[in-house]
Amino acid sequence: MDLQRIPVERLPGIRELRKLARDYYEKRLLAKVKNNGNLPQHVAVILDGNRRYAEEVGIPKKDGHILGAEKLEEVLEWCQELGIRHMTVYAFSKENFNRSSQEVSELMKLFKQKFMEVAKYDRVHGKKIRIRAIGDLKSLPEEVRSAIREAEESTKDYDDYSLNIAVGYGGRAELAKAVQKICERVKDGDIEPREVNENIIGDHLYTAGLPDPDLIIRTSGEERLSGFLLWQAAYSELYFCEANWPEFDKVNFLRAISTYQSRERRFGK
């Protein structure tokens, strides 16, 4: 056998060796992250690349979105393993409604299914994870809103962890809505214009009561926020990953956390 003519990928045992090496590297990286301390308390993720992944591996877009939903459950577990209390994910933007009616319909069915599952998910209740949907929920079908209400109601008393799912979300729309509410309070005489400050604006955002994200991760190689948490991201550290969301693995996640730990946050000082 002429080994020089055989592609590396086809050599006997090469996949097993690569997996062993990856597993070893993952364990070393996990230990390093835990030892370093300085962990973020709020990680936000722009879930990008479901459709691209589906195209690359030759499966329907619908299946790419299903795999993306399953990946979210994994990443939530990784956050809890490190004691990261808050996770916010960008699952569906207002602009995503411009996709084909079939794809939007399939996504709405998936959201309904997942929110209904969350309301009964043993891990959610065991870990006391509060579930919240943020965005223009009125733009969603009633059946999705009903599933969201069920998930939020069943976890409203939990405060150990939180998972916030941005659906029907737009950062500019969030700010506009906050301004409208503040203007109504000024009109009613509840507050004076000069009293409007950063805290009051924050209290009228979808994320009121949550700390700003320490770290924002975006998958699929794109390097922009796409309107995600525009106000809240003022001093967030950003990390961009080449992997599409369904193939985002624990090594990718730990590299993002390790990079965060290596940065000095000055908050404009």
C-alpha positions in Angstrom: 0.0 0.0 0.0 1.4 3.4 -1.0 0.4 5.6 2.0 1.7 8.7 0.2 -1.1 8.5 -2.3 -3.9 8.1 0.3 -5.7 11.3 1.5 -5.0 11.9 5.2 -8.7 11.7 5.9 -8.8 8.1 4.7 -5.9 6.8 6.7 -6.9 4.0 9.2 -7.8 5.5 12.6 -7.3 9.1 11.6 -10.8 10.2 12.7 -10.4 8.5 16.1 -7.0 10.2 16.6 -8.4 13.6 15.7 -11.3 13.1 18.1 -8.9 12.1 20.9 -6.8 15.2 20.2 -9.9 17.4 20.2 -11.2 15.9 23.4 -7.8 16.4 25.1 -7.6 20.0 23.9 -11.2 20.7 25.1 -10.4 19.4 28.6 -7.2 21.5 28.8 -9.0 24.6 27.6 -11.9 24.0 30.1 -9.4 23.7 33.0 -7.7 26.9 31.8 -10.9 28.9 31.6 -12.0 27.7 35.1 -8.6 28.5 36.6 -8.5 32.0 35.1 -11.7 33.2 36.7 -13.0 36.5 35.5 -15.9 34.8 33.8 -18.7 36.8 32.1 -22.0 36.8 33.9 -24.1 37.5 30.8 -23.3 36.0 27.4 -25.3 37.0 24.3 -25.2 35.0 21.1 -26.2 35.8 17.5 -27.3 32.4 16.2 -26.2 32.7 12.6 -25.6 30.1 10.0 -28.4 27.6 10.2 -29.3 27.9 6.6 -25.7 28.0 5.4 -24.9 24.8 7.4 -27.9 23.1 5.9 -26.8 24.0 2.4 -23.2 22.8 3.0 -24.3 19.4 4.3 -27.1 19.0 1.8 -30.2 19.0 4.2 -33.4 21.1 4.1 -33.3 24.5 5.7 -35.9 23.4 8.1 -33.5 20.7 9.5 -30.8 23.3 9.8 -33.1 25.4 12.1 -34.0 22.3 14.1 -30.3 21.5 14.6 -29.7 25.1 15.6 -32.4 24.8 18.3 -30.8 21.7 19.7 -27.4 23.4 19.7 -28.9 26.1 21.9 -29.7 23.5 24.6 -26.1 22.4 24.5 -24.6 25.9 24.9 -27.0 26.7 27.7 -25.5 23.7 29.6 -22.0 24.9 28.9 -22.9 28.3 30.4 -24.2 26.7 33.5 -21.2 24.5 33.8 -19.1 27.7 34.1 -21.6 29.5 36.3 -22.6 32.0 33.7 -26.0 33.1 34.9 -27.5 34.9 32.0 -27.7 34.0 28.3 -29.5 36.0 25.6 -29.8 34.7 22.1 -30.8 36.4 18.8 -33.1 33.8 17.3 -35.3 35.8 14.9 -35.1 39.4 13.8 -37.9 41.7 12.5 -36.2 41.6 9.2 -36.4 37.8 9.1 -40.1 38.2 8.4 -39.0 39.1 4.9 -37.9 35.5 4.2 -40.1 33.2 2.2 -43.5 32.5 3.8 -42.7 28.8 4.0 -39.5 29.3 5.9 -41.2 31.8 8.3 -44.1 29.4 8.8 -41.7 26.6 9.6 -39.7 28.8 12.1 -42.9 29.9 13.9 -43.9 26.2 14.3 -40.4 25.5 15.7 -40.7 28.4 18.1 -44.1 27.2 19.3 -42.8 23.7 19.8 -39.6 24.8 21.7 -41.4 27.2 24.0 -43.9 24.6 24.9 -41.2 22.1 25.5 -39.3 24.6 27.7 -42.3 25.0 30.0 -42.1 21.3 30.8 -38.3 20.7 30.5 -37.0 19.1 33.6 -33.6 20.8 33.3 -35.2 24.2 33.2 -37.1 23.6 36.4 -34.2 21.7 38.1 -31.7 24.5 37.4 -34.4 27.2 38.0 -33.9 28.9 34.7 -36.2 31.9 34.0 -37.3 32.0 30.4 -38.2 35.3 28.7 -38.9 36.3 25.1 -37.8 39.8 24.1 -38.9 41.6 21.0 -42.1 42.8 19.3 -44.1 39.8 20.4 -47.3 41.3 18.9 -45.7 40.5 15.5 -45.8 36.8 16.2 -48.7 34.4 15.6 -51.0 34.0 18.5 -50.1 30.3 18.9 -46.4 31.3 19.4 -47.3 34.1 21.9 -49.4 31.5 23.8 -46.5 29.1 24.0 -44.2 32.0 25.1 -46.7 33.0 27.9 -46.8 29.4 29.1 -43.0 29.2 29.3 -42.6 32.6 31.0 -45.4 31.9 33.5 -44.0 28.5 34.5 -40.5 30.0 35.2 -41.4 33.5 36.4 -40.3 32.8 40.0 -36.8 31.5 39.1 -33.7 33.6 39.5 -30.8 31.2 39.5 -30.3 31.5 35.7 -32.0 33.3 32.8 -32.4 32.5 29.1 -33.7 35.4 27.1 -34.8 34.6 23.5 -34.9 37.6 21.1 -37.7 36.8 18.6 -39.3 39.4 16.3 -36.6 41.6 17.7 -35.0 44.8 16.3 -32.6 47.0 18.2 -33.8 50.3 16.7 -37.4 49.3 17.2 -36.6 48.5 20.9 -35.1 52.0 21.3 -38.0 53.7 19.6 -40.5 51.9 21.8 -38.6 52.9 24.9 -38.6 56.5 23.8 -42.4 56.3 23.2 -43.0 55.0 26.7 -40.8 57.7 28.2 -42.6 60.4 26.2 -45.9 59.1 27.6 -44.6 59.4 31.1 -43.4 62.9 30.5 -46.7 63.9 28.9 -48.6 62.4 32.0 -46.3 64.5 34.3 -44.8 61.4 35.8 -41.3 62.6 35.1 -39.6 65.8 33.8 -37.6 65.7 30.6 -34.5 66.7 32.5 -34.9 63.6 34.6 -34.5 61.2 31.7 -31.2 59.5 32.1 -29.5 56.2 31.1 -31.1 54.3 34.0 -34.6 55.4 33.0 -34.0 54.4 29.3 -32.7 51.0 30.5 -35.8 50.5 32.6 -37.9 50.8 29.4 -36.0 48.3 27.2 -37.0 44.7 26.6 -34.1 43.7 28.8 -35.1 45.7 31.9 -33.8 44.1 35.0 -31.0 42.2 33.3 -27.3 43.2 33.4 -25.8 44.3 30.1 -24.0 41.5 28.2 -20.4 41.1 29.0 -19.7 39.1 25.9 -21.5 38.9 22.5 -20.6 36.0 20.3 -21.6 35.8 16.6 -21.2 32.6 14.6 -20.9 32.0 10.8 -18.0 34.5 10.2 -20.1 37.6 9.9 -18.7 40.5 11.9 -21.6 42.9 12.8 -24.3 43.2 15.4 -27.2 43.4 12.9 -29.2 45.6 15.3 -28.8 43.2 18.3 -28.9 44.9 21.8 -27.7 48.2 20.4 -28.0 50.1 23.7 -26.9 47.2 25.9 -23.8 46.4 23.8 -22.1 49.7 24.4 -19.2 48.1 26.4 -19.7 44.4 25.5 -16.7 42.5 24.3 -17.3 41.0 20.9 -16.2 37.6 19.6 -16.7 36.4 16.0 -16.5 32.7 15.2 -16.2 31.1 11.7 -18.3 28.1 12.6 -22.0 28.1 11.6 -24.3 27.8 14.5 -25.2 24.1 14.3 -21.5 23.2 14.2 -20.5 25.5 17.0 -18.8 23.2 19.5 -17.5 23.4 23.1 -14.0 24.3 21.9 -15.4 27.3 20.0 -17.3 28.3 23.1 -14.4 28.0 25.4 -12.1 29.9 23.0 -14.7 32.8 23.1 -14.6 32.7 26.9 -10.8 32.5 27.0 -10.5 35.4 24.7 -12.9 37.4 26.9 -10.7 36.6 29.9 -7.6 37.9 28.2 -9.1 41.3 27.5 -8.9 44.4 29.8 -12.3 46.0 30.0 -12.0 49.8 30.6 -15.6 50.9 30.1 -14.3 54.1 28.4 -11.9 54.9 31.2 
